[in-house]
């Protein structure tokens, strides 16, 4: 119970600074809440598979989710490469405010 109170107060203090520099607080909150569980689940998967990363593509659903997560993780890099090639300039022009 006490942990939740300090967490709430911490987010209350950090929020204005994040808002000022333009960083959303939602990803930070998700990382804080789910980070330990995700690390523990990853560790158990690696122990169970003997260190083989192919376990994350063991079936269609798990493979799709893993691939989507990797693509979204590297999306800023992919978007930058596509904009240099010229594939996304048309969509950027339509998204600019008038």
Buried (B, 14 or more C-beta within 10 A) or exposed (E): EEEEEEEEEEBEEEEEEEEEEEEEEEEBEEEEEEEEEEEEEEEEBBEEEEEEEEBBEEEEEEEEEBEEEEEEEEEEEEEEEEEEEEEBEEEEEEEEEE
